[in-house]
Amino acid sequence: MPTSACRNLFPAWPAVARRRRDFAAWAITLISVVSFHALEARAEASAERVVSLAPSLTAILVTLGAGDLLVGIDEVSARQQPALAQRVRVVGGLFNPSLEGVVALEPDLVVFVPSAEQRNFQQRLSAVGIATEAFSNLRFEDVLENIERLGRLAGREPAARERIDAIRAVRAQLEASNRAVETPRVVMVLQRDPLFVVGGGSFIDDMIAIAGARNLAAELGDAYPRASIEWLVAAAPEVLIDMDASHEPAPAYWGRWPALGARGRIVHLDPSLVTLPGPHLDRAMQRLAAALHPMAPFERGAPPAGAR
C-alpha cells in the first residue's frame, strides 16, 4: 500500500513511523555498541591467532617470542621473515590484502599500520566480526608504544618491557656521549631517482638527533619528502647517508655532483638496519651513530643482550 494511503487511513501514521524509525535507529546503535565492545574485549585479551599486515609489527611479535601466534602475514613480512613465511599463510600485499584469505584463517586479532587502504580493510574486517588493532609508527615513541601494546595483546609483557628498556638505555647512552662530539649537518637519502629523503617528524628523524646530528631535510616539512638535486647541493650536507637499493656505489653516483663530495662525506648504509620502525631501534641508533661519528672518542659497543 502506498504511504499516502496509509497516511489517509491512519492519521497518526507520521508519529508511528517516527517511533518505528527511532526504535530501529536505537536497535542498530545498541547492536553497534555491543559489537564494538565485544571486539574491543577480544582485542584486549591475549590473542591466540594473529594476522599481521605490517612488517614492523611482524618483527616485533617475532622478537617478543610471539611468532607462534601468527597465522597470517603480508608479502613484505614474508620477504623479511622467510622462515615464518614457510609456516604461515601470506595474505597479500600491504595495501591490497585478501579479505577472504584473512577471514579463512579465523584470526582473533588483525594488526596493521593505518593507511587509507588499510582503514577501509579494517572496516570490512570489523563488519564480519574480526577484531583489529591499528598501530601508528611515525615517531620514535610511537614505536616503543607499539612494542608495549603488542606485548600486552600477545601476553608477552615482560619481553616487551625488556626490549623497551634496552632501547631507552642505548638512547640515554648516545645522548650522553654525543655531548662530546660535533653535530654534523646530515641528509639521509631513501631513494636517488626521484630523490626522496628523510624529513622532519619521523622516527628516523628522531634517531638522527639522538645519534648526534642535525637533519637538514627537516625544513622540507614532510616526514619523507621528495627533494631536488639543486636543493641537496645547496644544502651542503657534511654527511650524506645514502640508503638507495641501487647496485651503483654511492660515491660513484654522487660523484656526478662534485660539490657534494667536496663538502662532506658520502656514506652508504643498509636501509634494513635503520628504516624499520620495529623492535631493534637500539641497533639502528648505534649503527646510525657509527656512520655519523666514525672517529668519535667514545665507545659505541655492541647491542646489549636484550637487543639480540
C-alpha positions in Angstrom: 0.0 0.0 0.0 1.4 3.4 -0.9 2.5 5.5 2.0 0.0 8.2 1.1 -2.8 5.7 1.5 -1.6 4.7 5.0 -1.5 8.3 6.0 -5.1 8.8 4.8 -6.4 5.7 6.6 -4.3 6.2 9.7 -3.9 9.9 10.6 -1.3 9.0 13.3 1.0 7.4 10.7 3.8 10.0 10.8 4.1 9.6 14.6 4.1 5.8 14.3 6.6 5.9 11.5 8.9 8.2 13.5 8.6 5.8 16.5 9.5 2.9 14.3 12.5 4.8 12.8 13.6 5.8 16.3 13.4 2.2 17.5 15.3 0.9 14.5 18.0 3.5 15.0 18.2 2.7 18.7 18.4 -1.0 18.0 21.2 -0.5 15.3 23.1 1.7 17.7 22.8 -0.9 20.5 24.0 -3.7 18.3 26.9 -1.5 17.1 27.9 -0.6 20.6 27.7 -4.2 21.8 29.7 -5.4 18.8 32.3 -2.7 19.3 32.8 -3.6 23.0 32.9 -7.3 22.2 35.6 -6.7 19.6 37.4 -4.4 22.0 37.3 -7.0 24.8 38.6 -9.7 22.4 41.4 -7.5 21.3 42.4 -6.7 24.9 42.6 -10.4 25.8 45.7 -12.3 24.9 45.4 -13.1 21.2 45.9 -16.7 20.1 45.6 -16.4 16.3 47.0 -13.2 14.9 47.3 -11.8 11.3 49.9 -9.1 10.9 49.7 -6.7 7.9 52.9 -4.7 8.6 56.5 -5.9 8.6 57.3 -3.8 11.7 54.6 -5.4 13.7 55.5 -8.8 12.5 59.1 -8.2 13.6 58.0 -7.0 17.0 55.9 -10.1 17.6 58.6 -12.5 16.5 61.2 -10.7 18.7 58.9 -10.8 21.7 58.6 -14.6 21.2 55.1 -14.4 19.9 55.8 -15.7 16.4 53.9 -18.9 17.2 50.7 -16.8 17.5 50.9 -15.6 13.8 48.7 -17.4 11.3 49.0 -14.9 8.5 51.3 -12.1 7.3 51.7 -9.7 4.4 54.0 -10.1 1.5 56.7 -7.7 2.8 56.8 -9.5 6.1 57.1 -12.8 4.3 60.2 -11.5 2.4 61.8 -10.2 5.6 60.8 -13.3 7.7 61.3 -16.2 5.2 61.3 -18.9 7.9 58.0 -17.6 9.2 56.6 -17.4 5.7 57.1 -21.2 5.4 54.8 -21.8 8.3 52.0 -19.2 8.0 49.8 -18.0 5.1 50.7 -15.0 3.1 47.5 -13.0 2.7 48.6 -10.3 0.2 50.3 -7.0 -0.1 50.5 -4.2 2.4 47.8 -2.2 0.6 45.8 -5.0 -1.0 45.4 -7.8 1.5 42.9 -10.5 0.7 39.8 -10.2 2.9 38.8 -13.8 2.0 42.3 -15.0 2.9 42.3 -13.3 6.3 38.8 -14.4 7.2 39.6 -18.0 6.2 42.3 -18.0 8.9 39.8 -17.3 11.6 42.0 -14.8 13.5 41.0 -13.4 16.8 43.1 -10.3 16.0 44.4 -8.5 12.9 47.2 -5.8 13.4 48.1 -3.2 10.9 49.6 0.3 10.4 46.8 2.6 9.3 46.7 3.9 5.7 43.8 4.9 3.6 43.7 1.4 2.1 44.0 -0.4 5.3 41.5 1.7 7.2 38.9 0.6 4.6 40.1 -3.0 5.1 39.7 -2.6 8.9 36.1 -1.6 8.5 35.4 -4.6 6.3 37.0 -6.9 8.9 35.0 -5.3 11.7 31.9 -5.8 9.7 32.4 -9.6 9.8 33.3 -9.6 13.5 37.1 -9.8 13.4 38.9 -7.7 16.0 41.5 -5.3 14.7 44.2 -3.1 16.2 45.9 -0.1 14.4 49.4 0.9 15.3 50.9 4.3 14.2 54.6 4.2 13.9 55.6 7.6 12.7 57.6 8.8 15.8 60.2 7.1 18.0 57.8 7.0 21.0 55.1 5.5 18.8 57.3 2.5 18.1 58.0 2.0 21.8 54.3 2.2 22.5 53.7 -0.4 19.8 56.1 -2.8 21.4 54.3 -2.3 24.7 50.8 -2.8 23.2 51.8 -5.9 21.2 53.4 -7.3 24.3 50.2 -6.9 26.2 47.9 -8.2 23.4 50.2 -11.2 22.8 50.7 -11.9 26.5 54.4 -11.1 26.3 54.6 -8.1 28.7 57.9 -9.0 30.3 59.7 -9.4 26.9 58.2 -6.1 25.7 59.4 -4.3 28.8 62.9 -5.7 28.4 63.0 -4.6 24.8 61.8 -1.1 25.6 64.3 -0.8 28.5 67.2 -1.9 26.2 66.2 0.8 23.6 65.9 3.5 26.2 69.2 2.6 27.7 71.0 2.9 24.3 69.3 6.2 23.7 70.4 7.6 27.0 74.0 6.4 26.4 74.1 8.0 23.0 72.6 11.3 24.1 75.2 11.5 26.9 78.1 10.5 24.7 77.2 12.9 21.9 77.7 15.9 24.1 81.4 15.4 23.5 81.2 15.5 19.7 80.4 17.9 16.9 76.9 18.0 15.5 77.2 17.3 11.7 74.6 18.5 9.2 73.2 15.5 7.5 70.9 14.5 4.7 69.6 10.9 4.6 68.6 9.7 1.1 66.0 7.0 0.9 65.9 6.9 -3.0 68.1 8.6 -5.5 65.8 9.0 -8.6 63.4 10.5 -8.0 65.1 11.9 -4.9 63.4 11.1 -1.6 64.9 12.0 1.8 64.1 11.6 5.5 62.4 14.8 6.5 61.1 16.0 9.9 58.7 14.3 12.2 59.6 10.7 11.7 61.2 8.1 14.0 64.3 8.2 11.7 64.5 12.0 12.2 64.3 11.4 15.9 67.2 8.9 15.7 69.3 11.3 13.7 69.0 13.8 16.6 69.7 11.1 19.2 72.7 9.9 17.2 74.1 13.4 17.4 73.4 15.2 14.1 71.1 17.8 12.5 68.8 16.7 9.8 68.8 19.4 7.1 65.7 17.9 5.3 63.6 18.6 8.4 63.0 22.0 6.8 61.1 20.4 3.9 58.1 19.7 6.2 57.0 16.1 5.3 58.3 13.1 7.1 59.6 11.6 3.8 59.6 14.4 1.2 60.7 14.5 -2.4 63.6 16.8 -2.9 65.6 18.2 -5.8 69.3 17.8 -6.6 69.5 21.6 -6.6 68.2 21.7 -3.0 70.6 18.9 -2.0 73.7 20.6 -3.4 72.7 23.9 -1.9 72.1 22.3 1.5 75.7 21.2 1.5 75.5 18.3 4.0 78.6 17.4 5.9 77.4 13.8 5.8 75.3 12.3 3.0 73.9 9.0 4.1 72.7 7.0 1.0 70.2 4.1 1.6 69.2 3.6 -2.0 69.0 0.0 -3.1 70.8 0.6 -6.4 73.9 -1.5 -7.2 75.9 1.6 -8.2 78.2 2.5 -5.3 77.1 5.7 -3.5 80.4 7.6 -4.1 80.3 6.9 -7.8 76.7 8.0 -8.2 77.0 11.2 -6.1 80.4 11.9 -7.8 78.3 13.4 -10.6 77.9 16.4 -8.4 81.5 17.1 -7.2 80.3 19.8 -4.8 78.7 17.1 -2.6 81.8 15.1 -2.1 84.0 18.2 -1.8 81.9 19.5 1.1 81.3 16.3 3.1 81.4 12.5 3.5 79.2 10.2 1.5 78.3 7.0 3.3 76.2 4.1 2.2 74.0 2.4 4.9 71.9 -0.7 4.5 68.3 0.5 4.9 67.3 -2.7 6.6 69.5 -1.5 9.6 67.7 1.8 10.3 64.4 2.1 8.4 62.2 -0.5 10.1 60.1 1.0 13.0 60.4 -2.3 14.8 61.9 -3.9 17.9 65.6 -3.1 17.3 65.8 0.7 17.4 68.8 0.4 19.7 70.8 -1.3 17.0 69.5 1.3 14.5 70.7 4.2 16.6 74.1 2.6 17.2 74.7 2.0 13.5 73.5 5.4 12.6 75.7 7.0 15.2 78.7 5.0 14.0 78.1 6.3 10.4 77.8 9.8 11.6 80.8 9.8 14.0 83.3 7.2 12.8 86.1 8.8 14.7 84.2 9.5 17.9 86.3 9.2 21.0 83.6 7.2 22.9 82.8 3.5 22.5 79.7 2.6 20.7 79.8 -1.1 21.7 77.7 -4.0 20.6 73.9 -4.0 21.2 73.0 -5.1 24.7 71.9 -8.7 25.3 68.3 -7.8 25.1 68.8 -6.4 21.5 70.0 -9.7 20.0 
